[in-house]
């Protein structure tokens, strides 16, 4: 049997933007690739709005944003058991509200904040999320002044060779390197 574990993050409290959100937290699922059978394995409930998650198979760690939406949230690290159960390791402040992406690198975990248009880089340690190492703030406007009034960092992606980090800016229509 071939099995793939995957994780689903949910909005547990979407106020003020997503009223009515009633997610359960982070759900671990298992997919049997031979039969197509999908099974729900575990639910980690003690987290606010784990809307973006990233798995690091080398370290067997899952990183999540715990998004407050109105104030700084957290970057949270979990150890992933062989059956997909999550064990909380550590957390650190995301330093900005509405973090909208998380990306795992070799030595750091990166979070992009839409509202503050910034990217934070936290150290990855054997115990999960470490200290804040760097913070980048972006500025600018796009050609459509009615809609692109300010910079909004929206995603970070590491280049295939691991040497560059690209930060997509939704509002100004460009990527920062």
Secondary structure, DSSP 4 states (H G I P E B T S, - for coil): --EEEEEEE--S-BTTTBTT----SEEEEEEETTT--EEEEEEE-SSS----EEEETTTTEEEEEE--SSS--EEEEEEEPTT--EEEEEEEE-SSS-EEEEEE-SSEEEEEETTTTEEEEEEEETTEEEEEEEEEE-----S-TTT--S--EEEEEE-TTSS-EEEEETTTTEEE-
